[in-house]
Amino acid sequence: MERVTIEDVEAEPHPMGVNRERQPVTDALGAEHMTAVHYELDPGEQFSGGLHTHHDQEELFYVMEGTATFEYGTDGEKTPVEAGEVIRFEPGEFQCGRNESDEQVVGLALAAPGSQHNWADLESMAPCPECDEVTPHGVEEPDESFVIFCKECGNEMRIA
């Protein structure tokens, strides 16, 4: 049995700079079969680095305070998720949660199976400067930075 308070979990902002209060509860508890991350999102911040999917993980987001807006699919559909609500995304379903309000959003992201990403199963939709359109992108396992590559043309982008 392991136990921790959120206040004791050190914040690790997203490497792409999309949030500042991201606390990996999973790491603090030594969990291996699921992921739990606590977020406090200021206006304009988001849970992750953009519209993406995990082909190997189911994800749930519990909004504890405020209203988060989730984009889902690949055609720009959005839905608000208010405090006390939970939203689920199945493996392979594209999503991105953001704070588009003027108030702080506090939420908990839960994913299973696995506590670490299988980077080969992560895919994002991002603009490719070579293709001159939004295309599917893969992500290489980060060392010092993220390498995102266009699955259409192979163009690579390094994000510190």
Secondary structure, 3 states (H helix, E strand, C coil): CCCCCHHHCCCCCCCCCCCCEEEEHHHHHCCCCCEEEEEEECCCCECCCCCEEECCCEEEEEEEECEEEEEECCCCEEEEEECCCEEEECCCCCEEEECCCCCCEEEEEEEECCCCCCHHHEEEEEEECCCCEEEEEEEECCCCCEEEEECCCCCEEEEC
